[in-house]
Amino acid sequence: MSENLIDAQFQKSPIPVLRAARALRSLAPGDKLRILATDPAALQDFRDFCKTTGNALVATSETKGVYSFSVKRGAL
């Protein structure tokens, strides 16, 4: 398993989720993607995205206005 990083800070919703969706397509099932975002709407966006796509939202955190999301690629 590997973990990739997308820095989507200062990009408005839904851009962070769209970038994550594109990156996840190239990952193997079980690989993780970490996304950094500053738009507070990204929290709900990633919850909804993972719920509807079969990927797992493994962890979320926020430090000084920067949200970090860890998404695990689901099975194909």
Protein Blocks (a to p, Z undefined) as FASTA:
>chain_A
ZZddddfehiacfklmmmmmmmmmmpcehiacddddfbfklmmmmmmmmmmnopacfbdc
deehiacdddddddZZ
